[in-house]
């Protein structure tokens, strides 16, 4: 987009660009803006705000952001519908939704602040910097001992067993949905806005998501998106955090041969070859870890 077609917005300590002017008085009343995340393709704007020493994470839809080609009303609708997801799937490893409300020109979700780094900060560290730059959260995470990365995966898997038990399926889960606090080694999951109640069919052809984590059925119009789809997703996450991402060879794997076999089965292109559910996958994964500890 040409520079002449953008508008510069100043809020608190941050400056960002939109396609056209938008009012944010409501946000300034909520606290001082100290950070902005404005390059998502979802149509959302996200802010870090602080008031009386308390930080919050605010997600907003309604403005015409640079990276979003859709209509703001569609982004508003998706964000408003996501409230049900955060409430139904509430979990210790999911960012906590504290409030939500409508404003004159959009919809707002307010989350408890988590002092972690997004593992796919594409606006700050686009590939190849993501994999190579010493300040990249993903690079830093991959330097952690395998035991800490396995602990983060455990939390991701535990949450998705919970998602499955609530009769939902994950859509658009990838490393950009994972936040990690390098000081406390805590892991949180964020951005579950597109998760869906089962039964769920692919009505788009190519669903929302990163192709690095998507199963074949997520590219197939009319395909069923279910537990086996999410098993593929969980296996892909394992190869991202413990292996060579799309290079799924054992030589790039940082854990045991047994766990490699479980992850490799999870990402079989043929659905029937995968584990039947995230719970079955998680049980097999945990058994290997328990057996190693007891040896």
N, C-alpha and C positions, 0 to 999 in steps of 0.2 A: 504494500500500500504506500502511496506517495505521502511524503511528509506533510504536504499541504492539506491532506484529507484527514489529518489527525488533530486532536485537541489535547492539550497538556492539562492535567489535573494536579493540583497541589493540595495535599492533605497532611497536616502535621509535619512529620519529618520525611515524608515520601512524595515522590513525583512519578506519575505514570501517564500513559497515553491511552486515549479512547478514540473511537471513530467519530463520536460527537459528544457534546457537553452533557453532563449528568449531575444531578444534585446529590450531595452527600452530607448535608447538614445533620441528619439523623445520626450518622456515624461519629461525627465529631462530638456530639452530645454524649455518646456512649463511652468515650475515652479518647486518649491521644493515639493517633496512628503512628506506629513505629516501623512497620514493614508492610509490603504489598506483594502479592503474587498475582500477576496480571497477564500471564502468557499461556494460560490453559486454553485448550480448544473446546471446553465445555460450555463456554458462555458465562462462567462464574468468575467473580473477582474475590480474592481472599485477602484478609488484612490481619495483622497483629495489632492489637490495641491494648492500652494500659490505662487503668484508672485506680487511684488510691493504692498503688503498688501491686495491683492484681492484673495479670495479663489474660487476655482472651483471644481466641481465634474466631474470626468472623467470616462467614461465607455468604456472598451476595450474588443474586442474579437480577438482571434488569437493565444493565448498561450494555452498550454496544462495544464489546472488547475487540481488540485487533485480530486475535487468532480464531475468533468464532464467526463462522459464515452463516449461521442460522438466525432465526428471529428471537429477540430477547424474550418474548412471551413463552417460547418453547423451553428456554433455559429456566425461566421462572417456574413453569409447570413441573419440570423434572426436579428442581430443588425442593419445591413444596412437597412433592410426593415422597422425597427421600426421608422426610421426617418420620414417616411410618417405619422405615427401615432401621433408622438409628434407635427408635424406641423398641421395636420388636426384637432387634438383634443386640441389644445392650449387653456388654460383656467387659470384663476387666481389661482385655487387650484391644478394645475398640475405643477410639476417641469418644469422649463423653459429650453428648448434646445437652446443653443447659437451657437453651431458650430458642424460640423461633417466632417470627412475627412478620406481618406485612408492613411495608412502607409505601409511600405514595407512588414510587416508580420501581417497585420490585419486591423481592422477598429475602429474608435474612435468617440465617442459622448462626447461633452463637455456641461455640464449643469451649470446653475447658482447655487451657493452654497446655501443650506438651512440649517440653524443651528438647525436642529431638530433631534429627536431620532426615529429610526425605532422601531415600536411596536412589531416586531418579530425578535429580534436580536439572531437568533438561534445559531450563532457561539459563542456569548458571554454568553447567558443565555438559553441554551437548557432546555426543560422541564425536571424536574419540577421547575428548577430555574426560568424560565420565569414567573411562577405564584406566586413564593414565595420570591425570593431574593429582598431585599429592594432597590437594585440598578437597577433592571430590569425595562426597560422603560414600559413594559406592566403592571407590578405590580404597578408602580407609576401612570400610566394612570388610572388604576382601582380604585385608591384611590382618584381620583379627584371627586368633586361633580357631581352628575348626570347632572346638567345643562351644565357643560363644556363638558362632554362626548356627550351630545345631540347636542351641537353646532358643535363638530367635525363630528358627523354623518350627520348633515345638509349639511356640505360642501362635504362630500363623496357622498351623494345622489344628490346634485345639479350637481356635476361633471358628474355623471352617467346618469342623465337626458340629459345633454349636449352630452354625448357619444351616447346615443340613438337617439337624434335629428340629429346627423351627420351620422346615418345609420351604426353605428358600434356596436359590442357586446364586452363585457368585457370577457377576458379569463385570468385565473390565478390571479385574484384579491383576496387578503387575507390580514391579518394584517401586513404581511411583505411589503405590498405596501403602508402602511400608516406611515407618519412621523409626529411627534408632537414636537413642541417647547414648553417646559414647562415654559419658561420665558415669552413668549408672547402669549401663548395659540393658536398659529397658527397651522393649519393642512395643509399638502401637500400630494399629491398622487404621487407616483413614480412607475417606473418599469411597464409600460403598454405595454411592448415589444410584447406581444402575443395577444393583442386585435385584432379583425378581422372585416373586412367589411362583412356586411350581403349581401346575405344569406350565412350562415355558417353551415356546417355539421361536425359532429364528425367523423373524419377519423382515430382516434387513438385507440378507445375503452376507455381507461382511458386518458382523456385530461391532459394537464399540470395543476398543481394547488395543493392546499392543500385540502385534503378530508374533512376537517372541514367546508369548505365553498362551496363544490361542490354539485350540484343537481344530481339526478339520471341519467339524460340524458348525463351528462358529463362523465359517465362511460359506455355509450351504443354506440357501433359502429353504425354509420349511423344516429344517432339521430340529430334532428335540435337543434342548439344552437341559442337562440333568446332572445327577451325581457323577456319572462317568466323565462328563465334560469337566467337572470340577476336579476330578482325580487327575486329569491331564494337566490342568492348571497348577495343581499342587506339585506335580512332578517337575513341571517347567520351572517353578519357583526354586525347587531344590537344585536344579542345574544352574540357575542364575546365581544363587548364593554360595553354592559349594563346588560348582563345576565351571565349564566353559560356555555356559549359556546355550546357544544353539549348536555349539560343538559339544556333543554329548558323549565324547570318547572318555574311556576310563582314565586315560593319562592326564586329563585335566580335572579329575575328581579329587576332592580333598578329604573324603571320608572313606569308610570301609567298603569293601567289595560287596558286602551284603546289602548295605544301604543303596549302593549304586544300582544293584539289581532291582530293588523296589522302585526307585525313581525311574529307571528305564522302562519297566513294565507300565508305570503310570502314564508315560507319554507315547504309548503305542498308538499309531494312527488308526488301527482297527479297534473300535470301541469295545468289542467283546473280549479283547485281550487284556484290557485294563482291569484294575480292581473295580468291583461293582459299586463302591461308595467311598466317600472320603473317610468314613469311619473304618472301613475294612483296610484301606491304605494306611491310615494312621495307626491302627492296631499292629499291622505288620512292621511298620517303621519302629514303633515303640518296643516291640518284642526284640528286635535286633539290638536296640540300645540297652534294654534291660539285661539281655543275655551277656552283653559285653561287660556291663557293670558287675554282674555276679561272677564272672570268671576270675 
